[in-house]
């Protein structure tokens, strides 16, 4: 990453505006993904009414009776799907202060009893019933389907932006999960870290998805596309009197030193959609043939340095991607791990 000072905004509608505007989008995409690794995607090709329905369902999901949520607990799933209560997730050894549900798209793989353990990551998701939350499953499945289509279009455009054939990344992906975040409430808090260690705000913007890259893509591109560290500032609540607040990853922060002058009220909702790399692929054995001008982007990038990102070194060690994913889930969710792995 570089010493960026703001999160770039890319307008998807440029792609339908003729050759010149399309070239502008590709150029902006190249800059955003190689210099920042974090961007707003404005006017994404996802139905507006569907997005609004997804947003409207978020508080209803978390307002379900606790007993109903616990019936969908992640501990029931060897694939790490389901509900985790406040404090049940861990990042970099620290407790995360959030409730969350993990759902997944239907997946048909080559899972077998004799196969590696990471194949168990893919299984049926735990959804609230239509009795408990009518229409939720259908709405979110439709949203995931549109995000999946967008994710593959996005990766084809990224390949083009990096000087590769448009299908260059297809060998790395076999399941529709992408790194796209819908900020489903008007709360500030999301931040990305630049190479100077500064946290750059990424507040909600109308009609945008936030796109950021992970360690798998960083490894697949040999660092050309960086995995940018990010966090979320979350207030601990009105009972806190020591001036400290929680951020994503469980570390503490102070409102004054982080530069926020107002305290958000109510719950913050976000709906990420992840695209994981194919389970069986070994990133170190699948090198992309970048043109020299693309490699020079990495060579000439200013300000690379240590940040607070989570390290998935297994990608670089030649292990299958699924093994890296499994290790990451085990570290993050200890209770399901102890139950099933």
C-alpha positions as CSV (number, residue, x, y, z in Angstrom):
1,X,0.0,0.0,0.0
2,X,1.0,3.6,-0.3
3,X,0.7,6.7,1.8
4,X,-2.8,7.4,0.6
5,X,-4.9,10.0,2.4
6,X,-8.4,9.2,1.1
7,X,-10.3,6.2,-0.2
8,X,-10.8,6.4,-4.0
9,X,-14.3,6.3,-5.5
10,X,-14.8,4.3,-8.8
11,X,-18.1,4.8,-10.7
12,X,-19.2,1.5,-12.3
13,X,-21.4,3.4,-14.7
14,X,-18.3,4.6,-16.5
15,X,-18.1,1.1,-18.0
16,X,-21.2,1.8,-20.1
17,X,-20.2,5.2,-21.3
18,X,-18.1,4.4,-24.3
19,X,-14.4,3.5,-24.9
20,X,-13.0,6.6,-23.3
21,X,-14.9,6.4,-20.1
22,X,-14.3,2.6,-19.9
23,X,-10.5,3.3,-20.2
24,X,-10.8,5.9,-17.4
25,X,-12.4,3.3,-15.1
26,X,-9.7,0.7,-15.9
27,X,-7.0,3.3,-15.2
28,X,-8.7,4.3,-11.9
29,X,-9.0,0.6,-10.9
30,X,-5.3,0.0,-11.6
31,X,-4.4,2.9,-9.4
32,X,-6.8,2.1,-6.6
33,X,-6.0,-1.6,-6.4
34,X,-2.2,-1.3,-6.6
35,X,-1.7,1.9,-4.5
36,X,-4.5,1.6,-1.9
37,X,-6.1,-1.9,-2.0
38,X,-9.3,-0.3,-0.8
39,X,-12.1,1.6,-2.7
40,X,-15.7,2.6,-3.0
41,X,-17.6,1.1,-5.9
42,X,-20.3,3.6,-6.8
43,X,-23.4,2.6,-8.7
44,X,-22.7,-1.2,-8.7
45,X,-24.9,-3.3,-10.9
46,X,-27.1,-4.6,-8.1
47,X,-30.8,-4.0,-7.9
48,X,-31.5,-0.9,-5.7
49,X,-34.7,-2.4,-4.2
50,X,-32.9,-5.6,-3.4
51,X,-30.1,-3.7,-1.6
52,X,-32.6,-1.8,0.4
53,X,-34.4,-5.0,1.4
54,X,-31.1,-6.5,2.6
55,X,-30.5,-3.4,4.7
56,X,-34.0,-3.4,6.1
57,X,-33.6,-7.0,7.2
58,X,-30.3,-6.5,9.1
59,X,-31.9,-5.1,12.4
60,X,-34.7,-7.6,12.2
61,X,-32.2,-10.5,12.1
62,X,-30.3,-9.3,15.2
63,X,-33.6,-8.4,17.0
64,X,-34.7,-12.1,16.8
65,X,-35.1,-13.6,20.3
66,X,-31.8,-14.7,21.8
67,X,-33.0,-18.3,21.9
68,X,-33.7,-18.2,18.2
69,X,-30.3,-16.8,17.4
70,X,-28.6,-19.4,19.7
71,X,-30.5,-22.2,17.8
72,X,-28.4,-21.1,14.8
73,X,-25.1,-21.0,16.8
74,X,-21.9,-21.5,14.8
75,X,-20.9,-24.2,17.2
76,X,-23.5,-26.4,15.4
77,X,-21.6,-26.1,12.1
78,X,-18.3,-27.7,11.1
79,X,-18.3,-25.2,8.3
80,X,-18.3,-22.2,10.6
81,X,-21.7,-21.0,9.5
82,X,-24.2,-19.5,11.9
83,X,-24.5,-17.1,14.8
84,X,-21.8,-15.8,17.1
85,X,-22.7,-13.7,20.1
86,X,-20.8,-10.7,21.3
87,X,-17.2,-11.5,22.1
88,X,-17.2,-15.0,20.5
89,X,-14.8,-14.0,17.6
90,X,-11.1,-13.4,17.9
91,X,-8.8,-11.4,15.7
92,X,-5.0,-11.5,16.2
93,X,-5.6,-13.0,19.6
94,X,-7.9,-10.3,20.8
95,X,-11.7,-10.4,21.4
96,X,-14.0,-8.8,18.8
97,X,-16.8,-6.8,20.2
98,X,-19.6,-7.6,17.7
99,X,-22.5,-10.0,17.1
100,X,-22.4,-11.7,13.7
101,X,-24.0,-14.2,11.5
102,X,-22.1,-16.1,8.8
103,X,-24.1,-17.4,5.8
104,X,-22.9,-19.1,2.6
105,X,-24.0,-19.6,-0.9
106,X,-24.8,-23.2,-2.1
107,X,-21.7,-25.0,-3.1
108,X,-21.2,-28.3,-4.8
109,X,-17.6,-29.5,-4.2
110,X,-15.7,-32.8,-4.2
111,X,-15.9,-33.3,-0.5
112,X,-15.2,-36.8,0.6
113,X,-14.6,-38.6,3.9
114,X,-11.0,-39.3,2.9
115,X,-10.4,-35.7,1.8
116,X,-8.4,-33.0,3.6
117,X,-10.1,-31.5,6.6
118,X,-10.4,-28.1,4.9
119,X,-13.1,-29.5,2.6
120,X,-15.4,-29.4,5.6
121,X,-15.4,-25.6,5.4
122,X,-18.0,-25.9,2.7
123,X,-21.4,-27.2,3.9
124,X,-24.9,-26.0,4.4
125,X,-25.5,-22.6,6.0
126,X,-27.8,-22.1,8.9
127,X,-30.6,-19.8,7.9
128,X,-33.4,-18.4,10.1
129,X,-36.7,-20.1,9.1
130,X,-39.4,-18.3,7.2
131,X,-41.5,-18.6,10.3
132,X,-39.0,-16.6,12.3
133,X,-38.0,-14.2,9.6
134,X,-40.2,-14.4,6.5
135,X,-38.4,-13.8,3.2
136,X,-35.0,-13.4,4.7
137,X,-33.4,-16.4,3.1
138,X,-34.8,-15.7,-0.4
139,X,-33.8,-12.0,-0.2
140,X,-30.2,-12.6,0.9
141,X,-29.8,-15.5,-1.5
142,X,-30.8,-13.2,-4.4
143,X,-28.4,-10.5,-3.1
144,X,-25.6,-13.0,-2.9
145,X,-26.3,-14.1,-6.4
146,X,-26.0,-10.6,-7.8
147,X,-22.9,-10.0,-5.7
148,X,-21.4,-13.2,-7.1
149,X,-21.9,-12.0,-10.7
150,X,-20.4,-8.6,-9.8
151,X,-17.4,-10.2,-8.2
152,X,-16.4,-12.2,-11.3
153,X,-16.9,-9.1,-13.5
154,X,-14.8,-7.1,-11.1
155,X,-12.0,-9.7,-11.2
156,X,-12.0,-9.8,-15.0
157,X,-11.7,-6.0,-15.0
158,X,-8.9,-6.1,-12.5
159,X,-7.0,-8.6,-14.6
160,X,-7.3,-6.2,-17.6
161,X,-6.1,-3.3,-15.4
162,X,-3.0,-5.3,-14.4
163,X,-2.1,-6.1,-18.1
164,X,-3.3,-9.7,-17.9
165,X,-5.9,-11.6,-20.0
166,X,-9.3,-10.9,-18.6
167,X,-9.7,-14.5,-17.5
168,X,-6.4,-14.7,-15.7
169,X,-7.8,-15.0,-12.2
170,X,-10.4,-17.6,-13.1
171,X,-8.2,-20.5,-12.2
172,X,-7.9,-19.1,-8.6
173,X,-11.7,-19.0,-7.9
174,X,-14.3,-21.7,-7.9
175,X,-16.9,-20.3,-5.5
176,X,-18.7,-16.9,-5.6
177,X,-17.5,-15.1,-2.4
178,X,-16.1,-11.6,-2.7
179,X,-14.5,-8.9,-0.6
180,X,-17.3,-6.4,-0.9
181,X,-18.9,-4.6,2.1
182,X,-22.3,-3.0,2.2
183,X,-22.4,-0.5,5.1
184,X,-26.0,-0.9,6.2
185,X,-26.3,2.0,8.6
186,X,-25.0,5.6,8.6
187,X,-22.4,5.1,11.3
188,X,-18.8,6.1,10.8
189,X,-16.1,3.8,12.1
190,X,-14.6,1.9,9.1
191,X,-11.0,2.9,8.5
192,X,-8.1,1.7,6.3
193,X,-4.5,2.0,7.3
194,X,-1.9,3.6,5.0
195,X,1.8,2.8,5.0
196,X,2.6,5.5,7.6
197,X,0.3,3.7,10.0
198,X,-2.4,6.4,9.8
199,X,-6.0,5.4,9.8
200,X,-8.0,6.8,6.9
201,X,-11.8,7.1,7.4
202,X,-14.1,5.2,5.1
203,X,-17.6,6.4,6.2
204,X,-20.8,5.2,4.5
205,X,-21.5,6.8,1.1
206,X,-24.7,6.5,-0.8
207,X,-25.0,3.8,-3.5
208,X,-21.6,2.3,-2.8
209,X,-20.0,-0.9,-1.9
210,X,-16.6,-0.9,-0.2
211,X,-14.1,-3.2,-1.9
212,X,-10.9,-4.3,-0.2
213,X,-8.4,-7.1,-1.0
214,X,-7.2,-9.9,1.3
215,X,-4.1,-11.9,1.8
216,X,-5.0,-14.5,-0.8
217,X,-5.2,-11.9,-3.7
218,X,-2.1,-10.2,-2.4
219,X,-0.2,-13.6,-2.5
220,X,-1.7,-14.5,-5.9
221,X,-0.4,-11.2,-7.3
222,X,3.0,-11.3,-5.5
223,X,2.2,-8.1,-3.7
224,X,1.2,-6.1,-6.7
225,X,-2.3,-5.8,-5.1
226,X,-1.8,-5.1,-1.4
227,X,-4.0,-6.4,1.4
228,X,-4.8,-3.2,3.2
229,X,-5.3,-3.3,7.0
230,X,-8.7,-2.1,8.2
231,X,-10.6,-1.7,11.4
232,X,-13.9,-0.6,12.7
233,X,-14.3,1.8,15.7
234,X,-17.1,0.5,17.9
235,X,-18.2,2.4,21.0
236,X,-18.3,0.2,24.1
237,X,-21.6,1.8,25.3
238,X,-22.8,4.3,27.8
239,X,-21.6,2.3,30.8
240,X,-17.9,2.8,29.8
241,X,-16.3,5.5,32.0
242,X,-12.6,5.0,31.2
243,X,-12.5,6.7,27.9
244,X,-11.5,3.6,26.0
245,X,-13.4,2.0,23.1
246,X,-13.2,-1.2,21.1
247,X,-12.0,-1.5,17.6
248,X,-12.1,-4.4,15.2
249,X,-9.6,-6.9,16.4
250,X,-10.2,-6.2,20.0
251,X,-7.7,-3.4,20.6
252,X,-8.7,-0.2,22.4
253,X,-8.9,3.3,21.1
254,X,-9.7,6.7,22.3
255,X,-12.3,8.8,20.6
256,X,-10.3,12.0,21.0
257,X,-7.0,10.7,19.7
258,X,-8.7,9.0,16.7
259,X,-10.2,12.3,15.7
260,X,-13.9,11.5,16.0
261,X,-15.8,14.4,17.5
262,X,-19.3,12.8,17.7
263,X,-20.4,9.5,19.2
264,X,-22.5,7.3,16.9
265,X,-25.8,6.2,18.3
266,X,-27.6,2.9,17.9
267,X,-26.3,-0.3,16.3
268,X,-23.9,-0.4,13.4
269,X,-24.7,-2.9,10.7
270,X,-22.5,-4.1,7.9
271,X,-22.9,-6.9,5.4
272,X,-19.7,-8.2,3.8
273,X,-19.6,-10.6,0.9
274,X,-16.3,-12.5,0.6
275,X,-14.8,-14.2,-2.5
276,X,-12.4,-16.9,-1.3
277,X,-9.7,-18.4,-3.4
278,X,-10.2,-22.0,-4.6
279,X,-9.5,-24.5,-1.7
280,X,-7.1,-26.8,-3.6
281,X,-5.0,-24.2,-5.3
282,X,-1.5,-23.5,-4.1
283,X,-0.8,-19.9,-4.7
284,X,3.0,-20.2,-4.7
285,X,2.7,-22.7,-7.6
286,X,0.4,-20.5,-9.7
287,X,2.4,-17.4,-10.8
288,X,0.7,-14.8,-12.9
289,X,2.8,-13.6,-15.9
290,X,2.6,-9.8,-15.3
291,X,4.0,-7.4,-17.8
292,X,7.0,-5.4,-16.6
293,X,5.1,-2.2,-16.4
294,X,2.8,-3.9,-13.8
295,X,5.7,-5.2,-11.8
296,X,7.2,-1.7,-11.8
297,X,4.0,-0.5,-10.0
298,X,5.1,-2.7,-7.0
299,X,8.8,-1.7,-7.4
300,X,8.0,2.0,-7.4
301,X,5.3,2.0,-4.8
302,X,6.1,4.5,-2.1
303,X,5.8,4.0,1.6
304,X,5.4,0.2,1.9
305,X,5.9,-0.7,5.6
306,X,4.6,-2.9,8.4
307,X,0.9,-2.4,9.3
308,X,-1.5,-4.1,11.6
309,X,-2.9,-6.6,9.0
310,X,-3.6,-10.2,9.9
311,X,-1.0,-12.5,8.5
312,X,-1.9,-15.6,6.5
313,X,1.6,-16.9,5.8
314,X,0.3,-20.3,4.7
315,X,-0.5,-18.9,1.3
316,X,3.2,-18.1,0.8
317,X,4.3,-21.4,2.3
318,X,2.9,-23.5,-0.5
319,X,0.0,-24.9,1.4
320,X,-3.4,-25.3,-0.3
321,X,-5.6,-22.3,0.1
322,X,-8.2,-24.3,1.9
323,X,-5.7,-25.0,4.7
324,X,-5.0,-21.3,5.1
325,X,-8.7,-20.6,5.3
326,X,-9.2,-23.4,7.8
327,X,-6.4,-22.1,10.1
328,X,-7.9,-18.6,9.9
329,X,-11.3,-19.8,10.9
330,X,-9.9,-22.0,13.8
331,X,-8.0,-19.0,15.1
332,X,-11.1,-16.7,14.9
333,X,-13.8,-19.1,16.3
334,X,-12.4,-21.2,19.1
335,X,-15.7,-22.9,20.2
336,X,-16.7,-24.4,16.8
337,X,-13.1,-25.3,16.3
338,X,-12.9,-27.3,19.5
339,X,-16.2,-29.0,18.7
340,X,-15.5,-30.1,15.1
341,X,-11.8,-29.7,14.2
